[in-house]
Amino acid sequence: MSKQFNLYTLVRKNIASLKAYSSARDEYTATGSDMIFLDANENPFENGVNRYPDPYQRTLKKAIGELKQCTEEQILLGNGSDEVLDLIFRAFCEPGTDSIITLPPTYGMYKVLADLNDVKNKEVLLTHNFQPNVSAMLEATDSTTKLLFICSPNNPTGNSFTKENIQEILESFPGIVVVDEAYIDFSKDKSWITQLANYPNLIVTQTLSKAYGMAGIRLGICFASKEIISLLNKIKPPYNVNELTQKKALQQVLNDVEVQKQIQVLLNERFYLEEELRKLDFVKEVFKTDANFILVRVDNAEARYNQFLERGIVIRNRTTQPLCENTLRITVGTPEENKKVLNILKELK
Ligand SMILES: *Cc1c(COP(=O)(O)O)cnc(C)c1O
């Protein structure tokens, strides 16, 4: 189906014809150090942030492109993945008319953004082993269905969807397939970024909030064809990624060796936690995970959650999610924190 893919029949008409706001920094982009900038009504006295930031974050995108093996034209940056995902809704979904498909149990933000944009959210449950039900998903698809959200590794289950399943979805779903890879850096699987050239209907999102340790700066990354990226660029707020975030993100992207070391520590800790959790009587199942968290099924999630809380440890009770009855989601912490968690687990009755 991707062979017949036509981006311009999917995009909202008002977005296709929209002319983007042209900022002062858009009109003049050269950065000669001897230039005098009197075009944006800024305060000229230097303090590190007195100038508007680069609206296209060129330096940061160049570094991200080198790290992720793609071109700068295939990247859009946002104020967290949440902004990136919202821009995707606004580009493709006509409020009050269009629909999307999500595959619960999954990340709650897709549904919130659907409600916010007045877009119908059609939920197609994962199978009992937390894989997409591809035929049910295609059955739920109609001419209003613009987007499909795949979260792999999935939050809160932790598992990755098989390559075959994702490939089948990319080839059969007639709209845009968004693959949310917030946890990809913890997984052995290759990113779908490598497949952008083969699938014009593919959007991959990543974030600096998890493995890269920068949840506080809010940087979400969107990878897609340059046609999709230029559509999203038209509708993003001109200065959506602030100067402090751009600087801090650049440092961390260039410091990838350190990040990879931390990831290895967290993975080793996770293996250890998984093993120890399996030994406990009240733990019924430790689900396979490719992320920096573990979903466990216990005897009574509510009671166990409260026991943790009383001992000063906050975890996530996921029991109300479909297929997740009596489950808890535990993030992997520092080695010291994990030891505390295990000590508490061992004394719980
Ligand atoms: C944490 C998380 C994100 C990250 O969102 P940010 O807005 O970039 O912090 C995105 N998707 C999923 C599935 C997540 O769990």
The ligand as a Gaussian input file, in Angstrom:
#p B3LYP/6-31G(d) Opt

LIG

0 1
 C        8.225000       8.985000      28.401000
 C        7.620000       8.770000      27.067000
 C        7.687000       9.741000      26.075000
 C        8.474000      11.005000      26.319000
 O        7.756000      12.117000      26.261000
 P        8.537000      13.518000      26.372000
 O        7.412000      14.480000      26.152000
 O        9.550000      13.551000      25.263000
 O        9.168000      13.600000      27.712000
 C        7.144000       9.485000      24.831000
 N        6.540000       8.317000      24.581000
 C        6.463000       7.357000      25.509000
 C        5.840000       6.064000      25.171000
 C        6.995000       7.557000      26.776000
 O        6.889000       6.600000      27.715000

